[in-house]
Amino acid sequence: MKLYEASMTPSAQRVSLFLAEMNLEVERVQVDVRGGENLSDEFMALSPNGRIPVLQLDDGTSLCESIAICRYFDALHPGEHSLFGTTALEKGQVEMWLRMVELQGLMVGFQAFRNLTGVYQDRERCVKAWGEESRLRVEEFLPTLEQRLGESLHLAGPGFSVADISGFVFIRFIANLGITLDDQWPNIQRWYQRVGRRPAFNQ
């Protein structure tokens, strides 16, 4: 199998960190997203949404969307402690915080970055006002994370999960929006530093 990615992007980073946590190696193929390689007919035949990452299986089947790829590997290599949770409650909590980070954090952050920088203005409409609004929404989400991490070791509970991977990628990404973790976010800072020391995050 092959994983098509642009390694610097948050979406690709989520899959890479997940695979590293599972000690799995997959052949990588870099895709020039800035240059529009993902918009080619060849790539569009591989990826239904024209985005990275995309996992191509040996039989030609492909999977896109970061978490869908992570779920595939989680099911393919079941272990005693899944990064998606083990008990019914853990699974629900992981899914809840994963979705919150995605919908209120990452997706909003992406909208802010794309609309403010115009990085893809050759292929999409960029609205600066929406970028500014999205940046504000990112800032408004931080208190939710700060409160949660003041009462829980990890986002979804005591155990590390894919929600923490997504949260870590989100916090690292918002530096691109000029948002820094100052002293008003001690719980996020402590969690971010602790997660960043995990072996999978230092490969």
MITOR-297907 format. One record per residue (C-alpha): x, y negated, z negated; residue number from 1; residue in three letters. Coordinates in pm, 1 decimal, always signed. Each point is the difference from the previous one (the first is absolute). Example, Ala and Ser with C-alpha at 12.3 -4.5 7.8 and 13.67 -1.06 7.14 Angstrom:
+----------+----------+----------+------+------+
!        u !        v !        w ! resi ! resn !
+----------+----------+----------+------+------+
!  +1230.0 !   +450.0 !   -780.0 !    1 !  ALA !
!   +137.0 !   -344.0 !    +66.0 !    2 !  SER !
+----------+----------+----------+------+------+
// end
This chain:
+----------+----------+----------+------+------+
!        u !        v !        w ! resi ! resn !
+----------+----------+----------+------+------+
!     +0.0 !     +0.0 !     +0.0 !    1 !  MET !
!    +98.5 !   -364.4 !    +46.4 !    2 !  LYS !
!    -85.7 !   -314.2 !   -190.9 !    3 !  LEU !
!    -21.6 !   -310.0 !   +216.2 !    4 !  TYR !
!    +64.9 !   -308.1 !   -210.4 !    5 !  GLU !
!   +145.9 !   -345.9 !    -30.3 !    6 !  ALA !
!   +192.1 !    +55.7 !   -320.6 !    7 !  SER !
!     -8.1 !   -364.1 !   -115.7 !    8 !  MET !
!   -379.8 !    -18.9 !     -6.3 !    9 !  THR !
!   -202.4 !    +53.6 !   -319.9 !   10 !  PRO !
!   -213.1 !   +269.2 !   +162.8 !   11 !  SER !
!   +303.1 !   +204.9 !    +93.9 !   12 !  ALA !
!   +158.7 !    -59.5 !   -340.3 !   13 !  GLN !
!   -299.3 !   +152.9 !   -175.9 !   14 !  ARG !
!    +40.3 !   +324.6 !   +193.2 !   15 !  VAL !
!   +378.9 !     +2.7 !    -36.2 !   16 !  SER !
!    -18.4 !    -43.9 !   -377.6 !   17 !  LEU !
!   -268.7 !   +266.9 !    -26.2 !   18 !  PHE !
!   +214.1 !   +246.5 !   +196.6 !   19 !  LEU !
!   +304.2 !    -86.9 !   -210.4 !   20 !  ALA !
!   -197.0 !    +68.1 !   -318.6 !   21 !  GLU !
!    -93.9 !   +340.4 !   +142.6 !   22 !  MET !
!   +357.9 !    +67.1 !   +116.4 !   23 !  ASN !
!   -116.8 !    +52.7 !   +356.5 !   24 !  LEU !
!   +198.8 !    -79.0 !   +313.4 !   25 !  GLU !
!   -171.5 !    -78.9 !   +329.2 !   26 !  VAL !
!   +155.5 !   -101.9 !   +329.9 !   27 !  GLU !
!    -43.9 !   -375.7 !    +52.0 !   28 !  ARG !
!    -50.4 !   -194.8 !   +320.6 !   29 !  VAL !
!    +27.2 !   -377.6 !    -25.6 !   30 !  GLN !
!   -261.0 !   -204.6 !   +186.6 !   31 !  VAL !
!    +67.3 !   -360.7 !   +102.9 !   32 !  ASP !
!   -320.6 !   -159.2 !   -127.4 !   33 !  VAL !
!   +124.7 !   -356.8 !    +39.7 !   34 !  ARG !
!    +78.9 !    +76.3 !   +362.4 !   35 !  GLY !
!   -343.2 !   +150.6 !    +57.2 !   36 !  GLY !
!   +110.8 !   +360.2 !    +52.3 !   37 !  GLU !
!   -300.8 !   +112.9 !   -202.4 !   38 !  ASN !
!   -227.1 !   -154.5 !   +264.8 !   39 !  LEU !
!   +133.6 !   +214.7 !   +282.2 !   40 !  SER !
!   -225.0 !   +257.9 !   +164.5 !   41 !  ASP !
!   +230.8 !   +276.5 !   -120.8 !   42 !  GLU !
!    -23.2 !   -106.7 !   -361.8 !   43 !  PHE !
!   -372.9 !    -70.6 !    +16.3 !   44 !  MET !
!    -50.3 !   +357.6 !   +117.9 !   45 !  ALA !
!   +172.5 !   +109.4 !   -320.5 !   46 !  LEU !
!   -154.8 !   -245.2 !   -245.6 !   47 !  SER !
!   -376.9 !    -67.5 !    +16.4 !   48 !  PRO !
!    +42.5 !   -343.7 !   -159.5 !   49 !  ASN !
!   +330.0 !    -91.5 !   +163.7 !   50 !  GLY !
!   +169.4 !    -44.5 !   -336.0 !   51 !  ARG !
!   +278.5 !   +159.7 !   -197.0 !   52 !  ILE !
!    +69.2 !   +228.4 !   -170.0 !   53 !  PRO !
!   -118.9 !   +296.9 !   +202.5 !   54 !  VAL !
!    +75.8 !   +362.6 !    -74.9 !   55 !  LEU !
!    +15.5 !   +230.6 !   +302.1 !   56 !  GLN !
!    -29.1 !   +367.4 !    -86.0 !   57 !  LEU !
!   +171.2 !   +277.7 !   +190.7 !   58 !  ASP !
!   -320.9 !    +86.9 !   +186.6 !   59 !  ASP !
!    -37.2 !   -358.1 !   +122.9 !   60 !  GLY !
!   -265.5 !   -100.9 !   -250.5 !   61 !  THR !
!    +56.2 !   -345.8 !   -144.6 !   62 !  SER !
!    -97.1 !   -172.7 !   -322.0 !   63 !  LEU !
!    +10.7 !   -375.0 !    -54.1 !   64 !  CYS !
!    -67.2 !   -213.4 !   -310.4 !   65 !  GLU !
!   +250.3 !    +17.4 !   -284.8 !   66 !  SER !
!   -218.0 !   +161.1 !   -264.3 !   67 !  ILE !
!   -144.0 !   +254.3 !   +243.3 !   68 !  ALA !
!   +357.2 !   +110.4 !    +71.8 !   69 !  ILE !
!    +78.9 !    +14.7 !   -371.4 !   70 !  CYS !
!   -311.4 !   +207.8 !    -65.4 !   71 !  ARG !
!   +106.1 !   +241.5 !   +273.0 !   72 !  TYR !
!   +337.7 !    +61.2 !   -162.5 !   73 !  PHE !
!   -159.3 !    +21.7 !   -343.6 !   74 !  ASP !
!   -232.4 !   +276.2 !   +124.0 !   75 !  ALA !
!   +276.2 !   +169.1 !   +196.1 !   76 !  LEU !
!   +228.8 !    +21.5 !   -304.2 !   77 !  HIS !
!   -222.6 !    +42.2 !   -305.3 !   78 !  PRO !
!   +178.9 !    -31.3 !   -330.8 !   79 !  GLY !
!    -74.9 !     -4.6 !   -367.4 !   80 !  GLU !
!    -15.4 !   -380.4 !     -7.9 !   81 !  HIS !
!   -152.7 !   -165.7 !   +304.9 !   82 !  SER !
!    +68.5 !   -367.7 !    +67.4 !   83 !  LEU !
!   -373.7 !    -22.9 !    +69.3 !   84 !  PHE !
!    -85.1 !   +132.3 !   -346.6 !   85 !  GLY !
!    -61.1 !   +350.7 !   -130.3 !   86 !  THR !
!   -316.9 !     -7.9 !   -208.9 !   87 !  THR !
!   -333.4 !   -136.8 !   +117.8 !   88 !  ALA !
!    +46.6 !   -313.7 !   -210.1 !   89 !  LEU !
!   +356.2 !    -54.8 !   +119.1 !   90 !  GLU !
!   -106.8 !    +32.8 !   +363.6 !   91 !  LYS !
!   -274.9 !   -255.0 !    -54.0 !   92 !  GLY !
!   +229.3 !   -244.6 !   -178.6 !   93 !  GLN !
!   +273.1 !    +31.2 !   +262.0 !   94 !  VAL !
!   -250.7 !    -57.0 !   +279.6 !   95 !  GLU !
!   -151.3 !   -298.5 !   -180.4 !   96 !  MET !
!   +329.5 !   -180.5 !    -54.3 !   97 !  TRP !
!   +134.0 !    +97.8 !   +340.2 !   98 !  LEU !
!   -302.9 !   -157.7 !   +167.3 !   99 !  ARG !
!    +22.1 !   -311.3 !   -216.0 !  100 !  MET !
!   +364.9 !    -49.0 !    +89.3 !  101 !  VAL !
!    -75.1 !    +57.3 !   +367.8 !  102 !  GLU !
!   -312.3 !   -213.0 !    +34.2 !  103 !  LEU !
!    +82.3 !   -282.6 !   -241.7 !  104 !  GLN !
!   +376.2 !     +3.5 !    +38.5 !  105 !  GLY !
!   +168.0 !   +147.8 !   +303.3 !  106 !  LEU !
!   -264.3 !    -71.3 !   +263.8 !  107 !  MET !
!    -47.1 !   -355.4 !   -123.5 !  108 !  VAL !
!   +375.2 !    -50.2 !    -13.0 !  109 !  GLY !
!    +34.1 !   +121.3 !   +357.7 !  110 !  PHE !
!   -266.7 !   -248.1 !   +110.4 !  111 !  GLN !
!   +179.9 !   -281.5 !   -177.2 !  112 !  ALA !
!   +335.6 !    +85.2 !   +156.4 !  113 !  PHE !
!   -125.6 !    +55.2 !   +353.9 !  114 !  ARG !
!   -214.7 !   -312.0 !     +8.8 !  115 !  ASN !
!   +250.5 !   -230.2 !   -169.2 !  116 !  LEU !
!   +307.7 !   +111.1 !   +192.8 !  117 !  THR !
!   -165.4 !    +71.5 !   +335.5 !  118 !  GLY !
!   +236.2 !   +293.3 !    +36.5 !  119 !  VAL !
!   -240.9 !   +175.2 !   +235.9 !  120 !  TYR !
!   -158.3 !   -305.2 !   +159.5 !  121 !  GLN !
!    +73.7 !   +147.7 !   +342.0 !  122 !  ASP !
!   -256.8 !   +272.9 !    -63.8 !  123 !  ARG !
!   -246.1 !   -128.9 !   -260.6 !  124 !  GLU !
!   -178.5 !   -316.5 !   -108.1 !  125 !  ARG !
!   +177.5 !   -168.9 !   -288.9 !  126 !  CYS !
!   -200.0 !   -231.4 !   -226.1 !  127 !  VAL !
!   +218.3 !   -194.3 !   -240.1 !  128 !  LYS !
!   -291.7 !    -85.2 !   -229.7 !  129 !  ALA !
!    -78.6 !   +369.6 !    -39.6 !  130 !  TRP !
!   +365.0 !    +66.3 !    -75.7 !  131 !  GLY !
!     -5.4 !   -261.5 !   -274.9 !  132 !  GLU !
!   -323.3 !   +140.5 !   -143.4 !  133 !  GLU !
!   +141.8 !   +352.3 !     +9.0 !  134 !  SER !
!   +312.3 !   -112.6 !   -184.2 !  135 !  ARG !
!   -220.7 !   -146.3 !   -273.1 !  136 !  LEU !
!   -187.4 !   +328.7 !    -24.3 !  137 !  ARG !
!   +328.3 !   +184.8 !    -44.7 !  138 !  VAL !
!    +86.9 !   -229.2 !   -290.4 !  139 !  GLU !
!   -346.3 !    +53.2 !   -148.8 !  140 !  GLU !
!    +52.2 !   +377.5 !     +2.5 !  141 !  PHE !
!   +317.2 !    -14.0 !   -208.0 !  142 !  LEU !
!   -179.1 !    -52.7 !   -335.4 !  143 !  PRO !
!   -187.0 !   +328.1 !    +58.6 !  144 !  THR !
!   +330.0 !   +185.3 !    +35.2 !  145 !  LEU !
!   +153.1 !   -185.8 !   -293.5 !  146 !  GLU !
!   -285.5 !    +97.1 !   -229.9 !  147 !  GLN !
!     -3.0 !   +361.3 !   +116.1 !  148 !  ARG !
!   +372.8 !    +45.4 !    -44.1 !  149 !  LEU !
!    -22.8 !   -145.9 !   -346.9 !  150 !  GLY !
!   -224.4 !   +287.8 !   -104.2 !  151 !  GLU !
!   +132.7 !   +284.6 !   +214.7 !  152 !  SER !
!   +348.8 !   +131.5 !    +77.5 !  153 !  LEU !
!    -91.8 !    +39.2 !   +366.9 !  154 !  HIS !
!   -282.4 !   -138.7 !   +210.1 !  155 !  LEU !
!   -222.3 !   +308.9 !     -5.5 !  156 !  ALA !
!    +92.4 !   +120.3 !   -347.8 !  157 !  GLY !
!   +298.3 !   +152.6 !   -179.7 !  158 !  PRO !
!   +129.3 !   +184.4 !   +308.6 !  159 !  GLY !
!   +175.3 !   -144.7 !   +305.3 !  160 !  PHE !
!   -215.2 !    +18.9 !   +314.0 !  161 !  SER !
!    -43.9 !   -116.6 !   +355.5 !  162 !  VAL !
!   -177.4 !   -304.2 !   -145.6 !  163 !  ALA !
!   +332.9 !   -105.9 !   -152.6 !  164 !  ASP !
!   +174.5 !    +49.1 !   +333.3 !  165 !  ILE !
!   -253.2 !   -228.3 !   +168.8 !  166 !  SER !
!    +14.9 !   -250.4 !   -284.6 !  167 !  GLY !
!   +379.2 !    -11.6 !    +12.6 !  168 !  PHE !
!     -2.4 !    -57.9 !   +377.0 !  169 !  VAL !
!   -259.8 !   -273.6 !    -46.4 !  170 !  PHE !
!   +200.1 !   -184.2 !   -265.7 !  171 !  ILE !
!   +316.4 !    +25.4 !   +208.0 !  172 !  ARG !
!   -185.5 !   -129.3 !   +307.5 !  173 !  PHE !
!   -146.1 !   -314.3 !   -157.8 !  174 !  ILE !
!   +346.6 !   -152.7 !    -15.9 !  175 !  ALA !
!    -57.9 !    -60.1 !   +372.1 !  176 !  ASN !
!   -285.1 !   -229.9 !   -102.5 !  177 !  LEU !
!   +219.6 !   -198.6 !   -238.0 !  178 !  GLY !
!   -160.8 !   +163.8 !   -302.9 !  179 !  ILE !
!   +248.7 !    +93.5 !   -271.9 !  180 !  THR !
!    -36.1 !   +196.6 !   -322.1 !  181 !  LEU !
!    +69.7 !   -265.5 !   -260.8 !  182 !  ASP !
!    -41.6 !    +23.2 !   -376.4 !  183 !  ASP !
!   -378.1 !    -15.9 !    +14.0 !  184 !  GLN !
!     -3.1 !   +359.4 !   +126.2 !  185 !  TRP !
!   +207.5 !   +193.0 !   -261.1 !  186 !  PRO !
!   -197.7 !   +324.8 !    +31.7 !  187 !  ASN !
!    +30.0 !     +6.1 !   +379.0 !  188 !  ILE !
!   +371.1 !    -79.4 !    -26.7 !  189 !  GLN !
!    +61.1 !   +279.6 !   -249.4 !  190 !  ARG !
!   -193.7 !   +254.5 !   +208.6 !  191 !  TRP !
!   +162.6 !   -112.1 !   +326.1 !  192 !  TYR !
!   +349.2 !    +35.1 !   -143.2 !  193 !  GLN !
!    -78.2 !   +340.9 !   -150.1 !  194 !  ARG !
!   -148.6 !   +135.9 !   +322.9 !  195 !  VAL !
!   +288.9 !   -143.7 !   +199.2 !  196 !  GLY !
!   +244.3 !   +210.7 !   -202.3 !  197 !  ARG !
!   -157.7 !   +325.7 !   +110.9 !  198 !  ARG !
!   +242.1 !   +209.9 !   +210.9 !  199 !  PRO !
!   -238.8 !     +2.7 !   +297.8 !  200 !  ALA !
!     +9.1 !   -379.7 !     +9.2 !  201 !  PHE !
!   +380.0 !    -10.1 !    +17.3 !  202 !  ASN !
!    +81.2 !   +217.6 !   +297.3 !  203 !  GLN !
+----------+----------+----------+------+------+
// end
